[in-house]
Amino acid sequence: MASESSSSEPVGGGNELTEGIMNVIRPVIHRLDEQVHNTRASQVSLATQIDELSQYLKQINDQQSDVHYDLDNYVTKLDDSKRRVSNVSTTLQSIQERLGQLQRGIARESYSQKQQIRTNATDSAAL
């Protein structure tokens, strides 16, 4: 009987430690997920604004055929910036998906730990 209680003590301590770690990690992951979401929204807005500016510069360039401004270089730079913003947005989306998986994993592990604690408590009460 003494061996049973000594073997259950580390498990109980491990559960408390795991729960403590989960309680620390969960809010950090949530804040990080919110920041990634906000950054993605900003990236989409920036891409839209770059596209609008690029179109506007193209229109100016087309309308000013008699006076030639070298706006093509700026349009090319804006298109390159838009491509980079799109790449960053794709990367952020991937990060957000990984964060979501991590959050689900943490929730599953937390639920599993709580169930194990309840089972151990029920078993201890039955003894």
C-alpha positions as CSV (number, residue, x, y, z in Angstrom):
1,M,0.0,0.0,0.0
2,A,2.9,2.4,0.7
3,S,4.3,1.7,-2.7
4,E,1.0,2.8,-4.3
5,S,0.9,6.1,-2.5
6,S,4.6,6.8,-3.3
7,S,4.0,6.0,-7.0
8,S,0.9,8.3,-7.1
9,E,2.7,11.2,-5.5
10,P,5.0,12.0,-8.4
11,V,2.0,11.7,-10.8
12,G,0.0,14.2,-8.7
13,G,3.0,16.5,-8.5
14,G,3.5,16.1,-12.3
15,N,-0.1,16.9,-12.9
16,E,0.1,20.1,-10.9
17,L,3.3,21.0,-12.6
18,T,1.8,20.3,-16.0
19,E,-1.3,22.3,-15.1
20,G,0.8,25.2,-14.0
21,I,2.8,25.2,-17.2
22,M,-0.4,25.0,-19.2
23,N,-1.8,27.9,-17.3
24,V,1.3,30.0,-18.1
25,I,1.6,28.9,-21.8
26,R,-2.1,29.2,-22.7
27,P,-2.4,33.0,-22.3
28,V,0.9,33.6,-24.1
29,I,-0.2,31.5,-27.1
30,H,-3.6,33.3,-27.1
31,R,-1.8,36.8,-27.1
32,L,0.5,35.6,-29.8
33,D,-2.4,34.3,-31.9
34,E,-4.1,37.7,-31.5
35,Q,-1.0,39.6,-32.6
36,V,-0.6,37.3,-35.6
37,H,-4.2,37.8,-36.5
38,N,-3.9,41.6,-36.2
39,T,-0.7,41.6,-38.2
40,R,-2.4,39.6,-41.0
41,A,-5.2,42.1,-41.1
42,S,-2.7,44.9,-41.4
43,Q,-0.9,43.0,-44.1
44,V,-4.1,42.6,-46.1
45,S,-4.9,46.3,-45.7
46,L,-1.4,47.3,-46.8
47,A,-1.6,45.0,-49.8
48,T,-4.9,46.6,-50.8
49,Q,-3.4,50.1,-50.4
50,I,-0.3,49.2,-52.4
51,D,-2.5,47.8,-55.2
52,E,-4.6,51.0,-55.2
53,L,-1.6,53.2,-55.3
54,S,-0.1,51.1,-58.1
55,Q,-3.2,51.4,-60.1
56,Y,-3.3,55.2,-59.5
57,L,0.3,55.6,-60.7
58,K,-0.5,53.6,-63.8
59,Q,-3.5,55.8,-64.5
60,I,-1.3,58.9,-64.1
61,N,1.3,57.5,-66.3
62,D,-1.3,56.6,-69.0
63,Q,-2.9,60.1,-68.8
64,Q,0.4,61.9,-69.0
65,S,1.5,60.5,-72.4
66,D,2.7,64.0,-73.6
67,V,4.8,64.5,-70.5
68,H,6.6,61.3,-69.7
69,Y,7.3,60.6,-66.1
70,D,9.2,57.5,-65.3
71,L,6.5,56.1,-63.0
72,D,7.0,52.5,-64.3
73,N,10.0,52.1,-61.9
74,Y,7.8,53.1,-58.9
75,V,5.0,50.8,-60.1
76,T,7.5,48.0,-60.3
77,K,8.7,48.7,-56.8
78,L,5.2,48.8,-55.5
79,D,4.4,45.5,-57.2
80,D,7.5,44.0,-55.6
81,S,6.5,45.3,-52.2
82,K,3.0,43.9,-52.7
83,R,4.6,40.5,-53.5
84,R,6.7,40.6,-50.3
85,V,3.7,41.6,-48.2
86,S,1.8,38.7,-49.7
87,N,4.7,36.3,-48.8
88,V,4.7,37.6,-45.3
89,S,0.9,37.2,-45.1
90,T,1.3,33.6,-46.2
91,T,3.9,33.0,-43.6
92,L,1.8,34.6,-40.9
93,Q,-1.2,32.4,-41.9
94,S,1.0,29.3,-41.5
95,I,2.2,30.5,-38.1
96,Q,-1.4,31.2,-37.1
97,E,-2.4,27.7,-38.1
98,R,0.4,26.2,-36.1
99,L,-0.6,28.3,-33.1
100,G,-4.2,27.0,-33.5
101,Q,-2.9,23.5,-33.5
102,L,-0.8,24.2,-30.4
103,Q,-3.8,25.7,-28.6
104,R,-5.9,22.7,-29.4
105,G,-3.1,20.4,-28.2
106,I,-2.8,22.4,-25.0
107,A,-6.6,22.2,-24.5
108,R,-6.6,18.4,-25.1
109,E,-3.7,17.9,-22.7
110,S,-5.3,20.1,-20.1
111,Y,-8.6,18.2,-20.4
112,S,-6.7,14.9,-20.2
113,Q,-4.8,16.0,-17.1
114,K,-8.1,17.1,-15.4
115,Q,-9.7,13.8,-16.3
116,Q,-6.8,11.9,-14.9
117,I,-6.9,14.0,-11.7
118,R,-10.6,13.3,-11.3
119,T,-10.0,9.6,-11.9
120,N,-7.2,9.5,-9.3
121,A,-9.4,11.4,-6.8
122,T,-12.3,9.1,-7.4
123,D,-10.0,6.0,-7.0
124,S,-8.5,7.5,-3.8
125,A,-12.0,8.2,-2.4
126,A,-13.1,4.6,-3.1
127,L,-10.1,3.2,-1.1
